[in-house]
């Protein structure tokens, strides 16, 4: 007799918590506090850290969210690296000196390299290592890669979100309506200022400049 599969919510969040705990032990000496782990479809973001976002009337705690719209299209190591990217923000909030909201300073960049992620505004070698909107890439000889190689299979997120407008992902008759009313995002190249409009979950790169497009504005 086949064992019943766990309910989706505890299965997903148990894996999420396990992944967080694994990297906390492996890369931060188990020094990071427990936080609210969440999923949020923030436009133009793969994930984010929000300090003291939650409270229960007695204490406050922080939030780390991943964007579920990008889980299916990305490799598990890339999803895990986004989590660790946000854990570095948590580390800096607890033990360092963050700059203004959203700015990635030298202290953050140094800690990123220490855990095995190389900060880069393009997501590739040669990019700027500090700035308002930052990406990263994995140092294949660094600590993150080794920690990911030791990640238990049960710590990988088992559920991935389908795109909102997919025929198989929506209710009958809903796809056309969703496509007609879904927010549109304006993406702008930070170098040449060329613009592209598209759905909120796009990852675009300006070929002539080699820079990633950034979210500029949205419209209905």
N, C-alpha and C positions, 0 to 999 in steps of 0.2 A: 504494500500500500504506500503510495507516494505521500510524503509529509506535506502538510499545508504550508504554503509560503507565508512569511510574515506579512502583516499589513503594510502597504506602501509607505505610509508616513514614518513609522518607527524604523523600518528597514533603511530608508533614505537617510534619516537624520542620525541613526546609529552609525552608519558608515561615515557620515560627515564628521561626527564627533570623534570617531576612531582615527580618522585622517589627521584631524587637528591635534589630538593627543600624541600621535606618532611623531609629527614634526616638532611639536613642543619638546618632546624628550630628546629627539635626535639633533635638533638644530639650536634649541634655546635652553638646554639644560633644565627643562621642565619649570622654567621661571615665569612663564606667561600665565596670567590668571585665566580662569574659565570665563567665557563670553557667550552671548547669544549668537548661535550660528544660524544663518538665515539665507533665503534666496530672494533676490529682488531684481526686477527687470528695469534697472536704471539705464536710460538710453546712453549709448556711447561708452558704457563701462563693462568690464569683465568681472569686476568685483569692487568692494569698497570696505573701508574701516570707518566706523562712526563711534566716537568716544562718548561714553555715558548716555547712550541712546535709550536704555531701558531702566526702569526701576520698579520695585515692588512695594513701595511705601516705606521700606526700611533701608535699602541700599540701592546703588546704581551699578550697572554693568555695561560693557561695551558690546558692539555688534560687528560681526564680520559677515558680509553677504557675498554670495556668488550670483552672477547673472544666469538664470536657468536657460535663457534663450541661446546661450553659447555652449552648453554642455555637450550637445550631440555632435556639433561640428568640430570640436577640439579633441585632441588626444588626451588621455588621462593625465599624462605628465604635465601638460600645459595647464589643465584645470588645477592640478596640485600646486603648480608654481604660482598661480594667481593667489591661491590661499596663503602660501608662504609670503608672497609680496605683501599681502594685507597684514599678516602676522608681524612683519617687520615694522609696519606702522604702529601696531599695538605695542611692540617692544619699545619703540621710540616714545610713545605716549607715556608708558610706564617708567622708563628708565633713562630717557634721553631728553632732547630739547627740540620738539617739533617747531617748524616755521609756521607761517600762516596756513590756513586751511587749504588743503589740496596741493601745497608746494612740497616738492621732494628735495630736501637739502642734502648737503655733503654727508652729514651724520647718517642719514637714512641710506644714502648710496654706499657708504662704507660698510654698513651692517649687511646690506644686500649682498655685496661681494663676499663678506665673511661667511654667509650661509650658503653661498654657491649660486647666486643669481646675479647676473651682470646688468645693471641699470642702463637703459638706452631709450631715448625718446622715439626711436624708430623701431625698436624691437630687434635690432641687428647690430653687429659690431660697428663701431665708429660713431654711434649716436651720442648726443649729449647725455650726461649722467645725472644732471640735476635739472629741475624745471617744474612747471605747473602740472603738465600731463606727461606721465612717464610710463614706459613699457619696460621689458627686460627680456633677456634670453638666458638659457641655462648654461652654466659652466660645466661642461661634461666631465671635468676632473674635480669638481667641487663637491661640497658636502651635501647640497640638495640632491644631486644626481645619485649619490650613494644612499642617501636616506630614502629616496623614491624607490630604488632597487630593492630595498628591504621592506617596503610598504606591504603589509598583509593584504591578500586579495579581498578580504572582507572590508577593507577600508576604502575601496574604490566605489564611487557613487553608482548604484545599480540602475537608477532611473534617470533618463534624459528627456528633456522637454521637446515635444514636436513644435514646429513653427505654427503660428496662429492661423495662417491661411492655407495650410496643406489640406488636400482633399481628405486624407485619411485621419487628420488630427482634429477635425471639427465635426459638429453635428450636421445632419443633412440640411442643405439649404443655407448654412451659416457662412460658408467660405466666401461667397461673393460679397455678402454684407460686410464681413470683417475686412476684406480687401478694400472695400470702398470707403470705410470710415477709419481705418487704422492711421495713426499719426505718421506723418512723413518727416524725415530728418534732413536738415541741410548739413552736409559735411564740407569742410574747407581745408585746403592744403595750407599748412602754416608757412610755407616758403613762397609759393607763387600765387596764393589766394584763389586758386581755381575752386569752383563749387560743384557739388554733386548732390542731388536729392535722392533719397531712397528710404527703405524701411529701417526701423530702429536698430536692427541687429547686424548691420553690415560691417565688415572689416575691409576698408579700402586703402589703397596705396597709390600715391601720385607717381606714375612711372618716370617722368622727366626729372623730378626732384628726389625720388627715393624716400619720401616722407609719408607717414600715415596721415590720412585725412582725419580731422577732428570735428566733433559735433559743434556746429555753430548755432543752429536754431531749429525749431520744429514748427510744423503747421498741420492743420487738419486737412 
